[in-house]
Structure formats: C-alpha cells, structure tokens
Amino acid sequence: MGHRRFLSHDHKWRNEKKTFDGTKENRLAPKTLSGDEVLQQLNQMKQVIFGKVNKKRKRSQQKICYLNWRKHSIFFNLPYWHTMLIRHNLNVMHVEKNIGDNLIGTLMNIDGKSKDNLNARKDLMAMGLRKELHLIPIQGKEIDIQNSVQTIGNSKPYKMPSAFYTLSKDERQLFCQFLMDLKLPDGFSSNISRCVNKHEGKLQNLKSHDIHCLLHRHLPLGICGLLRKDISNTLIEFSAYFRELCSKSLRMSDLERLENSITLTLCKLERIFPPTFFDIMVHLSIHLATEAKIAGPVQYRWMYPFERYLRTLKSYVRNKAHPEGSIAKGIIAQECVTFCSKYLHDVETRLNRVGRNYEGDLTQKSSSLAIFSQCGLPLGNSKTEQLAISDWNRAAMCVLQNCEEVSPYVREHIKEIESKYDSDVELQHEEQFLGWFQDKIAEIFHTKKHEKYLKTQNSGVFVRGDDDLSNKEYYGLVLDIIELQYQGSKKIALFKSHWWDVYNCGRGYKEDENGFFLVNVDRELATNTTDPYILASQAQRVYYAKDIRDPKWLVVVKTQPRDLYDVPTIERSANDQEESTSTPIQENENIGDFYRIDGDKDHDDLCTVELARANVEEIVFDLSELNINVETNEEDLLNCNDDDNDSFENKT
C-alpha cells in the first residue's frame, strides 16, 4: 500500500479514500539518498552494542532520532562503498518468484498461499473498507455442517463472500486445462503441466523459472476470458512490466516509461486486491526499472546462473557427513578432467561438444550460390521419397525465386511474358520459368505429425510476405521437411507448411482488445495447394496457445532462442540510438501489443463496481475464530462511506 505517493502531486487518485486505504495521500515520493548522504546520517548515530553486557543499561532520558537506521553497516568501512550508485542490487528472480506465488495463490485461492484469507477480511472490516467483502452473519438454518462449516458449540457462524479477483472452481479447472494443453518450443521452459493439479484446481511444486514463465507468458493468455476486464487488464499490464524489464536489450526511453507506468499499475492493484497482498516484494517492483537504468539488463545480475551452479556443487556431495570436503574433491576432479580434455582433440568433450540444436557449419565456399549457405541439420531418421512432378516444380520454383543470383533472370523472363501475354502474367511465369531457365543456363523445426505425442511444440512458423508495402505476416504449421539434393553435394531444405487465412479480418484472424493476435484454425489460405513451400532459412519460430474463450482460435506468440543476445558491437551515437526502431522485448518474443498503459481510464468507475461475486459459494467461518466485533463494525461502516473529498478523521 501507499504507492499513491509516487504519483504526481495533482493526480486525482491522491484525494480518493474509499477505493484505497480510506485516507488521502498528501506525501511526496521518498527521496533517494546518495551514498554520501547515508554515510553522513550514519556518522551522526551512536553504534549500538549488541549482545549481553555486564552493567545494566540505563534508559536515556533524551530521545534520539536515528532516522531509519539501527546499526552502522560494515560495508561503509570500504573506501569506495559510499560512491557506488547501487549498493544493494535487487534480485529480480526472487522478486518475481514471491510476487508470482502471491498472485497465483490469490487468483486460484490456494490454501496457505492466498492473500485473500480470513485475516485479510478482518483487516477490511477494521479499516471500514469494501463493505461487499465483509464477513456476513448467517442463521443456523442456512448452515450445512457437512460442507466446510466450522461450528464450535452454539457460536454464530459467518460466511466470507467470494471476490471477483479469485477464480471459481470451474474457472480454475479451465485455467489448469489451458496449462496442461500448452505446448512450448524446445528449450523454452520446463514442462509446466507437471505442476498442474486439475482435480483440486491448483498449481504446485513451481520452481523459480516456472513462475518466471507464468508471470511473463502464460498468465496473460489464461486469464483473459476468466476474470473481469478491468482486473485482467491490470494483471496483463503488471505481467508486461516484468516481461519488458527482462529484455535482453534496454533503452533509456523505455525504462523511463516503465518507471511511470508501474506506479499506475500498482495503484490499480491497490483498488483490486486487499491490503495484505502488498508485502515488501510487491513494493520492490517499483524500484526495478530505476535500477535497470543504472545497472543495465537484469540477465547480467540476477540469481539464475548462481542458483544453477549451486545445484552443480550440491551434486558433488557424496558423503553428507562431510559436504564441504565432497564439494572440494568434486571441483578438483572436474578441473583435472577439464585440463586433460584440452589435449583430446578427436574426442567429444564438454569443451567441444555442440549444443542440442546445433545448426551445422556456417562456412561457405566462395564459389557456391548464396542460397546454399543456409544452415541446419536433420534430426531423426530420413526417408527417400519420389516427389510428384507438380510438387517438384513448386519446390524448385520456390528455390529459384529466393536465390539472389537468379533474380536478374526472373525479371528478364517476366518482361518476355508481359510482351507476349496481356493477362495472367504471374501464372504464365510460374508455369514456364523452369523450362526457360533450364534452357538458358536455422533453428530446429519439427513437423506437426512428429510432435503429436510430445510435450513441446516446434512446428509453428511465420514468414514475412514479399509485398514491402503491406509487410504482411503469414502464420502456419510445418507439415513436412524436404531436402532437395543438387549436383556437387548441394542441398536445400524446404518446409511444406499449412498456412492460415491472414486476409479476412474477423473470420481468418483478429486482434483483441489486449493486443493478442489470433488465427482461426478453421480457415486456411487459398494458396495452400499451389504455394505451400518456403525456404528453411526464411522461417521464423512461433508457438500457438489455445484461446481459453474459443478453442478454434489460437494466440500467436513469437519466440527466439534463449541463448541469442543482441549485444551491439559498434558504438552508436546518441542520434542513432534515438532513431532506432527496434523494440526491446524479452528474448525478442512477442505476444501482442497489449502493454498500453491508459492511466486511470479503465479504473475511473471501479469504485462504483462491487468486488464480491454473487454467483460463487461463500466460505463459512465460526465466530469463535474472530477477534473482532463484526456487528459493531458493520454499524460503523454506515458512517464511513462519506465522499472522497471529505476530510478523514482518525479514531482514537
């Protein structure tokens, strides 16, 4: 709570009380102290002596203000510590982990992890906020003892209304089914379906990277059709903040925009979730963009590589009675093996072992055509197949049209066709070019059939069209991978793909209000039979996620290998950086242009909308568990719903 102090001084949300914590916000954003200012404050305080002392301490009669400090940090004994711009780096990995646990636990109402529990409702009653979420007394006739009703003696039970920010049982099962059906590219993340308990409607055993992928990718796709629009849009903005913050390349203008947007997003969350949701980890998210402006991308300073190395050290432990000695011996053995492997040139070792998705040698002979420079290696067993004449002609035509050295001949042949035929120039060119020309002179992809029983999805492709004016993108699935062999051991890989309709907006494709791009699986391109081939070098990877609102629509998500970093090697001037049009998206992946902060536009009317769900069964508690006078608070609440412009009176 209290994030309104980071808003501008004239923002209208500062004067609202009912939709926040019941008070006006007149404080300004806290000042960021430099190292010299912190050191000056520490030098003015007297160091506290910790531990037991022989003499009895006397209470000081004079009250000394130590500001926010309790001890003198030992780090300031370092001569350079007060000059550092960031003295304690925030670990984005653990911030995401804790925020994701709170968010998933609250949305799915997981016992022990939800922030919307009995204590949260008692806090709302004590603060006199959100009357629709208060505990409601019920009569004994309404109690069903067999259905989660806790009664002790003759005590009076109360029921806790369900909130709109929690999913019902059916909605939780739909979200779990969405995660179970989700197939991701190879190496994208772990198998998220192993963490899904559909019967109980919850997620369990989530690791840090699972939360990372959920918060960045899966959660925005899964909650669109389940939560109310204003709530889902706020959560999508919150997810997009972390997704863009974790980009491999950052620009100062984008970080300044993120600094302003996260304040509005956190204020929107305050209008939705109870005060118990906002622990220190949620608050730390407001400082992440500021740190990124100083320290750069988070990939160079988060804890993932260190945590994985600790897992390696843990694997060295063979004797649990002496873990330190086991780790020391394991490291020595590893260093010896690494030293010896440098002299084994013809043996595959960890130093020369290629990656699991190795694309082959990128070297190219100067005498070869440019089209033979594409990289890629086949996976699995291959089979020799005799193509039909029509299929062979289409495949060969695709190769020639994309060969730079053949482009002059293509233009020459088109001119000859235009001089002979008044119409159907393109059709005549495709039918005659192969004979005319003959007389005149990497990433890993799988087919859709191959991944039918796999938990990964590598058949999704998209390619940009030839029309430079429209710059249309085509989306499809790889049906077959064909390798054409030419004389001189020359090979070219082609993808035979099934393409979906991207011309009819509304029927073939659409873009929803959140910026998600969706394609209709029931509609295909009319050219699927005549032009299904593309070069393997032209294909770019995407994966598809089923729309939870309508299964016949698929959400398109663009991806790129995790180990690919766009690090500039040439220094650019300030003008060149401002003119750059590349958008920094995490790992160059894109779900949609949904990160559009509209300020408080979508939440102006939230104060008039109740957060309690009338169509979901309440949770019943016993009065003996409550340490608060419920009836008194309900009566007092009638006097607390004054206008937001009135002054707030503190009760003593």
N, C-alpha and C positions, 0 to 999 in steps of 0.2 A: 504494500500500500504506500501512499504518499508520492506517487510518481507524477502527480499534477504539478509539483513544484518545479519540474523540468520543462513545463510548458511556458509559452510566452506570457508576460505579465498581464496582458489584456485578453487572454483566452477565456471564453465563456464557461468552460468546464471548471475553472477555478472557483466560481461562485455557486456551483451546483453542490447540493448536500445529499439529497435523497438517493441519488444513484451511485454515490461513492461511500464515504465513511461517515456521513452525517455532519461534516464540518466544511467550512470554507477553507480554501488553501491560499494563504497570503505569503507563504515563504517563497524565497527565491531558490534557484538551484544552488547546491553547495559549491563552494569554491574549491578548485583543485589545487592543493598545496604542492609547491615545489620541494625538492629535497632540502634546500637551504632553509625554507620556512619550517619544515618539520624538524630539522635539526635545531633551529632556534627555539622552538617550543619545548623540545626535549631537554635542552640545556637549562631551562628555567625550572624544571621539576626536580624534586629530590628522589633519587633512586630508592625504591622500596627494597628492604632487606627481606628476602624470602627465607622460610624455614623457621625453626624454633630458636628463640633467644633466651639467654639466662635471666635477664632482667624483664620485669613486667613492663609492657609498653604503656605509655601514658597517652591518653586521648588528647589530641591537640585542640586547644581552645579556639584557635583561628582556623576557619575553613579555607583550605587552599584549593584553588581550581587548577586541575591538571588537564583541562580540556578533555580530550578523548583518550589520553594516554594513561597507562598503568605501569609501564616499565620502560626503561631505555633499551631500545633494540640493539643487540650486539653487532648487527650489520653496519650500524653507523660508526663503528670503530674502524671500518675500512676507509681509507682516504678518498676513494672515488665514489663511495656509495651515495653521497648527497648530490652528486652530479648526474646520476642516472635518471633518464626520463621515465622509465618503467622499473620500479624497484621490485615489484612482485607481480609476475605475469599470471594472468587468469588462464586456467586450463580450460579450453573450450570443450574438450572431450568430456570432462566430468560435469561441466555446466549443462551440456546437452543431455547427459545421462540422467541427472537429477530432475531437470525440467521435463524430460520425456517420461520419466517414471511418474511424476506428479500428474502430468497431462493424461497419459494413458490410464492411470489408476482412477482418476476422477471421471473421465469420459465413460469408462466401462464399469465404474462402480465396483472396483476390486476391493475386497475386504482387506483392511490393513494398509492399503496404499491410496485410497481415495481421500482427497482433502475435503470432500463434502460429507462429513460424518456427523455424529451426534454433537460433538463439541463445537463444530462449525455452526450448526443451527442454534446452539445455545449462545454463541457469540453474537449472532444476528439478533436474537431476542434481547440480549443485554444492551446492544447498541441501538435497538429500535429501528432496524433496517429491514426492508423487503418482507413485509408482513405476509405475503403469499407463501413464503418458505418457512414460516414459523411452525413449531410443533402444535398440532391441533388435538384437543381432548376429544375422546370418543367414549360413547356409552358402552356398558358391559354387553348389551345385546349385539353390538357390532363386532365384538371380538370373536375371532376364530382361533381357539387355543392351538389347534393343530397346524396353523400356518404362521409360523415365525412370530407368535405373540408371546412376549415375556411378561408373565404376571407373577407378582410376589404378594401373597396374602390378599387383602382387599384393596390394594393400591390401585390408583386410577391410571390406565394406560393412555399413551399419546401416540399419534401417528405423524410420520415425517413425510411431507409431500415430496414427490419426485420433481427434480428441476429439469429445465429444458437443455441444460448443458450435460446431462447424463443420458446415456442410451438405454432404451428399454431392452428387455431380454431378446425380442425378435431382432431389434436393430443390432445388438451385439453379435448375434449369430450371423447376420448378414455381413457385418464387418469382418468377422472371423473367416467366413467363407470366401470373401474377397481376398484376404491374405493367403488362404490355402490355395486358391486358384492362380495366384500371381506367379508368373514365370519371369525371371530376370536374366540378363545376359551373363555369360560365363565370366566369373571373377568379379561380378558386381558386388555381391554380398553373400552372406551365408543363406541357407535355406530357411526362410522366415516361417514356413509352415510348421517347422518342428516346435515352434514356441506357441502355437495356437491350440487352445483347448476349446473346441467349438461347443462341446456339451455344456460346459459351465459358462461359456461366453467370456473368456478372459485370455490374456496373454501371460506367459510365464517363462522364466529362465531366459530373459532377454539380456544379451550382452551389450557392451557399450556401443559397438558398431551396429548392432541391430536397432538400438534406439536412434542412432545417427541416421540410418536409412529410413526408419519410420518417421522421424521428425521432418526430414528433408523431402521424402518422396511419397511414401505410402499413405501417410495420414491425410494430406490434402486431397488425394484421389479417393479415399474411402469415406470421408465424412460429408461430401458434397450433398448427397441425397438423403442423409440421415439426420443432420442437425438443422436447426432453424437457420435461415440465410444469413442473418446478421452475426450469429455465433460462428458459423462455418467460415464466413469471410474473414473474421478476426483471426481465427486459428490458421487460416491459409496465409494471411499476412505475417503472422508470427513464425510460421514454418519457412516462408520465403526469406525472412530476415536472416535466419541461420544458414539457409542454402546459399544466399548470395554472399554472406560473410565468409563462408568457407570456400570461396572461389580461389582458384589457383593463381589468378591474376586480379589485382585490385586497382581501382583508380580513385584518386582523392575526391573527385566529384561524387562518385557513388558512395563512398564512405561518409561524406558529409550528409548525403541524402538519407543514409541509413541511420545516422545519429538523430536526425529529426523524426524519422518515421517510427523508430522503436518507442519513442516517448508516447506517441499517439496510440500505438498498438497496445502498450502496457496499460494505458488509461482505459482503453476499450475492454481489456481483460478485467480491470477492476470493476467495471459496470456489469460484468457477467458472473465471474466466479466469486466465492465467498472470501473473506479476508484471510482465512487460514491457507489459501492456495499460494499466497505471496510470501514465500520464505526468502532467505538470502540468495538462493541460486537464481530465482526468477528476477530478483533485483539486479544481479550481476550482469544480466544480459544487456542492460542499458549502457554498460561501460565497454563492451567488447568492440564496438566499432571505433571508439576513441583509441583503444589500444592498437587496433589494426592500422590506424593512421600513423602510428609511431613505429611499431614493430613489424609491419608487413603481414603477408598471408599467414594464416594460422597453421598451415601444413608444416612450417619450419619450427613451431614452438608448442604443438600440443603433445599429448602424452602417448599417442598410439605407438610410435616406434619403441618407446621405453617400456611400455607395458608388454609388448611382444618380446622384447629382449629379456625381460624378467621371466617370461614364460619359458624362454630357452634356458636360462640359468636354472629354473626350477626343474627342468627335465634332466639336468646333470646330477641331481640328488639321488644317490643310490642307497645311502645309509642315512636314515632320518635322525639317527642319534648324533651325527656329525655333518650337518648340512653345509657348513662353511668349507670344510675340507673336501667334501664331494664336489662342490662348485669349483674350488681351486684346481682339483685334479682334472675335472672335465674341461676347464678352459685351457690347461696345459696340453691335454691330449688334442684338443681342437687346433691349437696353434701348431703342434707338431704335424698333424695331418695336412694343414694348410701349407706349411713350409715344404713338405715333401711333394704335394700336388703341383707345385710350380715347376717341377722337373719332369713331370709325366705329361709330355706334350700330346701323345697319341691316345691318352686315356681320358675319358669323360670324368671331370671332377666338378666340384661346386664352383670353381673359378671359371671354367669354360663351358659349363652346362647352359644351354639355351633355355629360354622361357617356354612355358607350356603352350604359348600361342606364337611361337617363332614363325616369322613370315618368310624366311629364306634369305639368300644372299641378295643384297641390293645392288651389287656391282653390275655394270652393263658394258658390253663391248661397244667401242665407238662405231663399229660398222653395222650394228643392229638398229632396227627401227625402234622408235620411241615406245611403240605400243608393247614391245616385248620386255620392257623394263618393269612391268608390274610385278609385284612380289606376292607371294602366297604359296603355301604348301598344302597338299591334300591331307585330310585326316581319314583314317579308316581304310577299308578296302575299296578299290575301284573296280569298275566293270567296263568292258569294251562293248560299245553299242553302235550299231549302224543307224545313223540318222536318216530320216526320210529326205528326199530331195528338197521339199519345201522348207523343212526345218533347217537343213544345211544352208540353203540360200539366205534365210533370215539371219542365221548366226554369222555367216560370212559377211553379210551386208552390215550388220552391227559392228563388226570388227573394222571394216574399211571406213565406215563413216566416222569412226572415232580415232583414226590414225592420222596424225598431223601431216605425214609425208604424202598422203593420198588426197588431202583437201584440195590442192590445185586441180587434180583430175576430176574430182566431184563437181567443182564449179564449171569446168570445161564441158563435162557431159550434160549438165543442166542447161547450159547455153545451147548446145546442139538440140536437146529435146524441145526447148522453147521455140527454136526456129522451125521445127517440124510439126509440132502439135500446138493447138490453141488452148486446149484444156487437158486436165488430168496429167499435168506435167510431173507432179510428185509420184503418181502411180507408175507412169512410164519410166521414170528414173529408177525406181526400185526394181522394176522387172528387167531392165536392160543393162543396168550398170555393171553387173558382174561379168557378163559376156563381153561387153565393150572394154572393160578394164583388162580382162584377160588377153584379149587380142592386142591391146595397145601396150602392153607391157607385161589394304591388307589387313586386313583384320580376319578373324575367324568367323566363318558363317556356316550354318548347318541348314539342311533342308527341313521343311515342316514335318515331313514324314519321319526324319531321323530323330527329332526331339519329341515325338508323340508321348513317349513314356519317360521323358526326362523332367527334372525339376528346373532346368534352365531353358531360356528362350534366346536363340541366336539366329532365327530365320527372318527377323524383321529388318527391312531395308527401306531406304528412301533415296531418291536421286533427284537432282535439280533438272528442270527441263531445258531444252535448247533455246527457248524463247527468252532473250535477255530482257524484253520489255515487261513481261508478266512475272518472270522468275518463279514460276510455279513449281511446287514440290510434289513429287509422286511417292506414294506410300504403298508397300506391298509385302508379300512373303516370298521367300525363296522356295521354289518347288523342286528345282534340280540344278546341279552344278556341273557344267560341261567344260571339258578341257579340249580345245582344238589343237591338234598337232600339225605343224608345218615342217617343210624340209629344213634340214640343218638343226634338228632338235629344238625348234622353236615351238613354244606353247603359249596359248592364250586361254585364260579362264573366263567363262561366261556364266551369268546367273539367269536361269529361266525362272521368271517370277510371275506371281499373280498380283495384279495391280487393282487397287480400289478406286472408285469414282471420286475425283477431286475437282470436278467441273460443276456439278449441281449442288449448290449450297442449300442446306436444309434437308436434302434427301441423300446425297452422297457423302457430304462432310458438313461439319458445323463447328462453330467456336462458341462455347457457352459464356456465361457472364463472368466466370472466373478466369477466362483466357485459355482454357483447356481446348486443344484441337482434337476432334473426334472424327473417325471414319466409320461408315456404315458397312458392315461385312456382307450385307445382302446385295450391295450394288458394286459392280466392277466396271473397269474401263472397257469401252467397246473395242479397243486395240489389243486386248489380251491375246487374241488368237493370231494377230498379224505382226505384232511387235512386242513380244514378251521378254526379249533379251536385253541385258545390259552388261557392260564390262565389270569384272570384279573390282577393278580399281575405281570405278565410278560409284560403287555402293557405299553408303554410309549407314551406320548402325542405329536402329531404333528398337524399342520394345513396346508392346501393347499391353494395356491393362483394361480389363472389362469395366465398363461403366456400371456402377452399382445400381443406377436408376433404370437402365435399359441394357440388357446383355448384348443386344445386337450392335451396339456402338462400342468402339474401342478407343481408349485415350492413347494418343501418340506421345511417347517420351523419347527424346533424342539422347544418346549417350556417346561417350568416348572412353577409350581405355584409361584406367585409373593411374597408370604409370606414365601418362603423357602430360608433360608440363610445358606451357607456353612461356618460356623464360626468354626475354629479349636479349640478343647478343650484341646489338648495335645500340649505342646511346642515342636517344632521340631528344630533340629539343622540346621546349615547353609547348611550342605551337603545334608540333607534330603530335604530341600526346593529346592535345585538345581536339585535334581534327580526327583522331582515331575513332572509328565507328564500331569497333569490336566490343561486344557486350560481355563483361566478365560474369560467367555463370559457372557454378561449381562443376568442375571437370568438363566444361563446355557442354553440359547437359541442359535440356530444357523440357519442362512440362508444358508451360504456356506462359503468356504474358499476364499472369494473374497478380503480380506484385504491384498493385496500383493502389497506393495509399490515398484515399479520398478524404483524409482528415476525419472530421466528425460527421460527415454527411450521412453515413449509413447508421449512425448511432444517435441521431438527434431525437428520435422517438422511442429510444429504448427505455427511458424512464417511465413511459406510459404502457409498456408491454410487460405483462407478468412473466416471471421466470418459472412458475410452477406448472407442471404438466397435469392436466385433469384426467387424461386417459390412461395413466400409468398408476399401478397399485402403490400405495404408500407403504413405508416401513414403520412398524409399530414398536414402541419402546414403553418401558414401565416407568411410572412416575418416581419410584424409589431410586432410579438411577440418575435423576436430575437433581442438581443442586441449585435450582433457580425457581423462583416463583413465577410460573408460566402465566397464570391468570392475571397477576398484577402487571406483568409486562405487556400483556395484550390490552389491558385498560390504558396503560400509559402510552401505548403506541398510538391511540387515537389523538393524543395531543402532540405527537411528534411529527405528524405528516403536514407540517406547515410549508409555506412556499420556500423555494430555494433562496430567494433574495432576502429572507428574514435573517436576523442575527441568530447565531447558535448560542444557547445558554448551557453552560456546563453545570451538571447537577452535583451537589456536594452532599 
